Amino acid sequence: PKPLPPPAPEIDLSPARNYEPTECPDRFGMGLSFKSYGGQVRVADVLPEGPAAKGDADIKSGDWLVAIFNTRGVPIPIRGNPQPMATMRKMIFERLKLDVIKLRLRRPGQDSDHDAVVHKGGTGVRRENCHVGIIFHQDSNGSGWVRVKQVIPDSPAAKLAESTHTLKVNDRVLEVNGIDVARKPLEAWHSKLVGKENTPCILTLADFYGKVYTCNIVRKPVGQLHPLVEKKLEEADKENYINVSKVNPKAIYIAPPQGEKPVHVERPRMVQTKKYICNVFGVTCGLSFVLNEHDEAVVDHVNPNGPARGKGILAGDVVHKVGDGADVNQKKYPFTDVYKKDIPLWAHVVTEGQPETEVEFEFARPSGEKYKASVLRELMVPISTGSEKLFSPGLYLSSEGNKIYVDKNGVVPNSSAQEQGVLELYILDSIDNYRVADKPLDEVMPKMNEMLIGPEDSPILMVFKTAAGLMRYNLKRDVPMKMGQCTQAQAQGAVRRGKLGSAFAYEPQILRPGQGVPLHPMCNPKLWASLKEGAELADQQFRELQDSGVITPAQAGHADHFIWRQRQVNRTGNMPGKQVKEGVWRGGGGGGDG
């Protein structure tokens, strides 16, 4: 009998999976640095946190690089190569994350070579020539339509198609990134589908019935991993690349449908649907930003009630520079060029700056004209001394239309949200029984800030919509907020302005929605007692105004109308009634409804 093949070697992908250089890019992604010596390449350093060191690869500083094995297992000489570094970059940089990189090395003082295997980690550099994971083909029957022929499995487009029931085979392409490509030659605009890694590509299509829809798809690198690596992949790993082995070459031969409806609906202008919302922060400038197809951060929306109103800032203006304003005495953030930088890399200039001071922007109109604007970092949470320590549940949220969801990598490690099992892309339904689903973002943003932020370890109930239905999570505010301190005068001035949103101020003695109030606030004894106090105070103020003689009874208002917890309350009887027993009240006279 034939001998059994040797068992497959054990593969540990965790060192490569967890390697994401941030301070300095690692173009090879192996945690190795190399130096060229006249046609020869030597290992200059082995980084202790890199995949080579963590994966126990037999590589040491000073080893000579003899060859690199290509994807077919053939060693390509590096030693003696006329362009050794260029050959290395081409062979390694094009490999996908987690792929096998096999090196042939020679250690000084030894006469023989040895091989070492490293799994490639992150590089800190976004790859070029990334795609959306869809196979297109143009009709050959004279109609001119370019159609979807295959959505490659496990690609970002496939996950979008599954969740939204769109991107069906034979759907017609109308626009790419806002540019009309309907019935135009595919080769003339195919390059618009290609771009840098993790950048959005916005497609507008029409289905069989002529219904027009728009999809926002993130570009990912295309390639194929080693078969042994593919067997060890987790679901999250599959989202980081498009597996070219799953392309069906026969998909282009699928015939166009018969009897499809014409496209009559006017095509919408391109909009970037994902918004970065700074909603777990204590300040805001009243602006939201998105990345366009050119990797430029542009203004998506100017809150009409926010501090940016009236500053001449328009949606579509491109962000070029940002920094502390002129009223900041000790500038922590100098005026810096952020053009074509990812929004999370500079958003902290706004969110972590000193509240109630200005942040200065330099924008450019679509015409290229540049201008500067100073916008107040408006305090969004009511504080009294300016030195309170505030905490959040450890979630970063984004929005798409009126849908607010946990962003990619938006669960803070070691937070209660992670411990309770909240996952990215969960859709937020409510916070402490205040429903945020399907409400305008401008309406819920101030309330979300005040309800998400609070004292350390204070409880918060959050409900998310998941594939299994609505899930309730009892979380804690246990992640400290990164917010600059303001003076007591600045904090009190913000409170006096009355622009701190419309949720309830964070104070230990004041109940928030959901804290013991499942559905009806009046079933809560403490809340009911506070209503009694509010009514008695309103009575006292009403009598004092009438007895003062300074104003007429008409000017004093009406005793049955008063403000309680930022709500206008109208009483219709002897409200709030009688105390039947401790903490229990019943309306009297006219029924006690409020």
N, C-alpha and C positions, 0 to 999 in steps of 0.2 A: 504493500500500500504506500501511497505517496505520503511523505511526511507533512504534518500540519504546518501551515505558515506560522511564523512567529507572531505572538500577540502584538496588537498595536500599542505603541508606547503611550504612557499616560501623559495627558496634556493639561497643563495648568495655565489658563488664559487670564487669571486674575491680575498678575503683574502688568501685563500689557493693557488689559481692560481699564485698569485704574490709573494708568500713566497719562496725564494730560498736562504737559508743561505750560505754565502761564507767564512766568516772568521772562523766560528766554526761549524762543522756538527751538525745537529739536527736529530738524528736517528729515532725519533718518528714523526717528521714533523708536530707537533702540536703547537710549540712554548711554550712547557711546559718542565720543568725539574723536575725530581722526586728524592726522597731519600728514601732508605729502612731503616726501624727501626725494626729489629728482626722479620721478617715475615709480616710486614705491610709496606705499601708504602704511602708516603705523597707527595703532590705537593709542591716542594721546591720553584719554581718561575714561574711566568707567564710573558713571554717575551712580551713587548709592541707591537712589530711588527709581532708577530706570529698569526696564524689563530685563536687560542683560544681567544686572546684579541681582534683582529680585527673583529672576527665573533660574538662578544658579548655572548660567551658561559659563563654559570654561573659557573665559576671555579675561585677559589681564592687561593693564596698561603696559605698553611697550611691545605687544604682539604685532608681528607683521601680517598685513592682510594679503593673502596669496590669490584668492579667487572668491567670487560670489556665485552661488548656484542660481540659475534661472528657474522659471516655473516648470520647466521640463526636467529639471534635475541635472542639467549640464553645467559644469563649473566654467565660468567666464573669467579668464585671467585678469587680475588687477595689477599684479607685479609685472613690471615691464610694459604695461599699457601706456601708449603715448598720452592719453588723457585719463588718468586713473580716477580722479575725483568726479569728472563729468560722467564717466561710466557708472560709478557708484550711485550718483544722484539719480540717474535715469532708471537704474535697476531697482533701487530701494524706494525712492519717493513715489513711484507709481504703484507700489504694492498697497493693498488695503490694510486697514487697521486689523490686528489680530492675525494676519497672515504669517506664514512661516518664512523666515529669512535664514538661510543656511550659509555660513561663512567658512572658508578654509583659511586657517591661520598657521603661522610658524612662530614658536616662542624662541626668543634669543637664547643661544647656547644649545639648542636642540637641532638634530639633523632631519627630523621628519615633521610632516604637517599633521595637524589635527583639525577636525570639523567641530563647529559649534552652532547650535540652533537657537535663534531668538525669535520671539513673537513680537511683531511690530506694535507699538503703542501709539498714542496720539503724538502729533507733531507740533501743535500750536499754530499751524499754518493751514489756511483753507485751500483746498485743492481747486484747480481749474477744471474746465471741461466736465462739469457734472450735469446730470440729466434728471428728468422727471419720472422716468419709469413707465413711459407709454410708447407703444409702437404705432406710428401713423402711416397711412398710405393714401395716395390720391387716386380717385376714381379714374378708370380708363375708358369709361363709357361716354365721356364728353361733358359730364355734369360739372366737373372741376372741383367737387368737394374733396377736402382732405378729411379723412375719417379716423376715428380710434379703431385700431384693429386688435390690439392686445394691451391690457394693463398688466405689467409684469408682476407676478405674485411676490408678496412680502415687501414691495416697494412702498414709498410714501403715498403714491397715487392709488395703490391697491387698498391701503387702509382707509384712505379718504373715500374711495368708491364704495367700500363695504359699509362705512358708517353713514354715508349720505345717499346711497342708492343712485349714484350718478356715474359718469364715465363708462357708459355702456358701449359695447361693440357697435360700431357704425354711427356713433354720435358725430355730428359735424362740427368742425372747428371754425369759429367766427373771429376771435381776437386772441392775440398773445400779448400780454402786458399792455393792453389798451390799444394795440395797433391792429387795424382791420386787415385780416389775412384771408377772409372768406373767398373761396374759389381761386385763390392765387397759387402759383406753383410752389410746391412744398420746398423745393431746393432754395427758393428765394428767401424764405423766412425760417427755415429749420434752425439756423444758428441762434435765433432768439430764444429757443428752448434751452440752450446750453448756457451755463454760467458758473459762478463760484459755489462752492459747497455751502449748504444751509441758507442759500438765498431763495427768495420766493419767486415762483413763476406763476403768473395769473392767467388762466385760460378761461375763455368764454366759449361755450359750446351750445349746440341745439340738439335735442333728442329726437326720437322718431316722430313725436307728436308736434314738433316745432317749438317746444318750450325751451326758452333760453335760460341758462344757468351759468354761474361763474365759480371756478375752483381756484383755490390758493394752494399750490403744491410746492413743497420744499425740495430743492435740488440735492441729489446725493451722488457720490462717486459710483462709477460702474466698474464691475470687475468680477472676479471669481476667487474664492478662497480655497486653500488646500482642503481636500476631502475630509481629512482627519479633524481639521479645525471646524468645518461646517457641522460635524456631528456634535461638537461641544458648545455650539452657539446657544445663547439665551435669546429670548424674544426681543429684548432691547438691542442686542447686537445686530439682529437682522434689519433693524430700522436704519442702520448707519450706512448701508450700501445697497446697490441694485445688483442682484445676482444675474449676470449675463447668461448663465447656463439655463435659466428658466425662460429665456426668450423662445417663443415658438416661431420658427422661420416660415411655417405654412400659414400663419395668421393673416398675412397680407392677401391671401387668395380668397378670403371670405367675401362673398358677393354682397353688393349693396342691397338694402332692403327694398321691397316693392311696396308702393302705396304710402310712403312716408309723407308727412304733412310739410308744407312749405313753412319757412321761417318768416312770420309776419311781425313778431314783436321787435320793437326797437331795441338794439343792443345797448346795454348799460355801459357807461364809461368806466374805465378801469379804476377800481379802488383796492387798496391794500386792506385786507379785512382784519388782520391781526394787529392789535394795538397793545403797546406796553403801557400798563396803567400802574402808576406809583401809588398803590392803595394800601400798602402796609408801611407807610411812612408818615411822619408828623407834619410835613409841609408840602405845598404844591405851588406850581407857578401857573396853573390853569391851562397847561398845554399838554397834548398827547402827541407822540411822535411815532412814525413808522419808517421802515426801510423801503425805498423804491427799487426798481429793477436795476438801477445803476449803483446800488449799495450806498446811496445817500440817505441820511436821516432827514426826513422832511416833516413839517408840521402837518398832522392829520386833522386836528380839531382845536379850536380855541374856545374854551368854556366861556359862554357869554356872561356868566356871573363871577368869573375868576379874575385874578390880578392882571392877566395879560390883555384883558379887554381894553380897547382904545389905544393900544400901543402900535397899531399899524401892522401887526403880525397876521399873515394870511395863511390859510391852508395851502400846502404845496411849497411854501418857502423852505429852502434848504439850509440846514444848520452847518455853519462853518467853524465858529469858535464859541466857547462858553467859559465862564469863570465868575469869581466873586465880583460884586458891583462896587461902586465907588464908596458906598456907605459902610463897607466892612473895614474896620480898622486894621485887624491882623488877618490879612488875606491867606486863607488856607488853600484856596484853589485859584491859581493865577489864570489869566486869560489864555486859553490853550486851543490849539487847532484840533478839532475833532471831526474834520471832514472825512467822510467815508469810513468812520469808525462805528463799530456796533454800539447801539444805544445803551446796553447795560454797562459798557465800559466808561461812560461819562455821565450817566443819569445821576450818579451819587453827588455830582457837583450841585445839583438842585436839592436832592432829598436829604443829604447829610450836611448841608450848609447851615449856617446860623439862621434860625427862624426870624421872620420879620426884618430881614435884610434883603438887598436886591442881588439878583444874579444877572449878569450881563451876557447877552447873546449877540452874535453876528450872523445874520441871515443873508441869503441871496435869493432874489426873485427868480422865477423861471427864465426871465430875460437876461440874467447874469448880474443885474444891479444889486450891489451889496448895501446893507444898512445895519445899524446897531440898535438894540432895544434893551432896556433894563426893566426887569419884571420882579415884583416882590415875591419872596418865599413866604407865602401866606401860611400861618399856623393853622393846622386842621384839627388839632385836639386841644380841648380846653385844659390848660394847666395854670397854676397860680403863681409859683415862684420861679419857674423857668429851669429848675434843677431836678424836677421829678424824673425818676427812672421809669420808663415805659417799656412794655413788652408786647409781643405779638405771638400768634400761634405758629409762626414759622412756615408760612405759605406765600409764594409769589404767584400772583394771578395775572392773566391776560384776558382780553376780550375779543370776541368776533361778533360784530353786530351788537345785540343785546345779551349775548351769551358770555358769561364770565366763567373761566375755567382755570384749573391749576396748570401753570405753565410748564414747559419742558424743564426738567431739573428744578422744579419749583417747590419741592418739599425739603426743608432745611434738615440736614442730618442731625440725629439725636434729639429732635424736637418731639413734642407729644403727637404732632401730626404724623410723623414717620412711625412712631411707636404704635399708634392706633391704626395704621394701615392706609392712610390717605395716599392716593396715587396721582401722578401727573395725568392731565387731561380729564380728570373728574370735573363735572360741570356743577358750579355752585348754585344751590337752590335757595338756601336761607341761612341767616345768621341770627341765633337767638330768637327764632320764630319771626324774624323780619324777612320777608320774601324778597329776594333780589332778582329772581328769574324773570326774564322777559320785560324788565323795566328799563327805561332809558338810562344810559350810563351816567349822564350828568345828574340825574335824580338820586341814584343810589350811591354814588361815589362818596359824598360827605358822610352819609350815614355809615357806610362800610368802614371808613377810617375810624370813626369814633367807636364803633362796635368791635372792630378787630383789635384795637389798641387799648391796653389797660394795665393794671398793676401786675406784678410778678405772680405767676401761678394762679391767677384768677380764672375761673371756669368760663368756657364759651362753647355753645352748642352750634355745630355747623352741619348742615344737611347737603349732601351732594347727590347728583343724578349720575348713576353708573349703569353699566350694562345689566346689572342685576336689579335695577330699580333704585329707589331713593334709599340712601344709607345715612344714618345719624352717627355723628362722632362727637363724643364729649371730650373736648380738647382743653388744653391750658395755654394761657399766654406765658410762654416760657423762653422765648427768644428775645434777647434785648434789642431794642431799636437803635439803629445808628442815626442819631439826630443830634445836630449841634445844639448847644445850650444857648438860651436867650436870657436877657435880663428880666427881672420881675416886672419892670415897667412895660417892656415889650409884650410880655405874656398878658398882662392885664389890659393893655391897649387893644390886643387882638380880641379878647373876650368882650370888651365894651363895643367893638365894631359890630358884634353880632353876626359874624360871617363864618362861624365855626361849624357850618353844616346844620342839619336839622335832626340829628339823633340826640341822645341824652348825654349830658356831661358825665365824665367819668368821676364819680365820687362814691366812696364805699357805702354811704348811707342812702343812696338813691338807687332804687331798683331799675335795671334795664329791662327791655322786653325779653321775655324768655327766662328770666331768673325767678323761677317759681310761678310763672304766669303762662301756663300751657296754651290757653286759647283766649280766655276772657279775663282781662286785668282785674275786674271787680271781684273775682273769686279769691284774690290775694288779700289777706287781712292787713298786711303792712301797707300795701298800696292804697287800700280803701281808707285806712286811717290817715294817710297823707292827703287824700282828697278832702277829708273832714277838716284838716288843718288849713288847707287852701281856701275852703269855703268860709271858715271862721275869719281868716285873715282878710278875705274880700269883704265880709260884713263889717269888720272893724274899720277898714280903709274907707268904705262907703259912708259909714256914720261920721267919721272924722271930717270927710270932705263936706258933708251936708251941714255939720255943726260949725264948721269954720266960718261960714258966712262970706267967704272970699269969692265963692262961685255959686251959681244958681243950682238948684236940684237937677235941672236938665243937664248941666255941664258935668255933674258928678257921676253921670252914667246910670247904670241899673244894677242893683244888688244881685240880680240873678244871672249876671254875665261876668265871668272872671277867667283868668288865665291859670291853668294848672298843668305843670310839666310841659310847657310850651304848646299847650292846646287850648283853644277857646271852648269853655264849658258853659252850657246853658242849663240851669236847673229849673225843673217844672213843679217842684213842691218843696216840702220841708226837708231839704237835702243838706247833709248826707243822711239824716235820719237819726234813729236811736241806737245806742249800743246795747244789744241784747245780752251779750256776754263779752268777755275780753277778746278783742280782735274781730268780733262779728258785729256787723252793722246792718240795719234794715231801714229802707226808706220809709218816710212818714208823710202824712198829708197827701200830696199829689202823686206819690209813687216813688219819688226819689230817683228818677232817671237822669243821667248826666251824659 
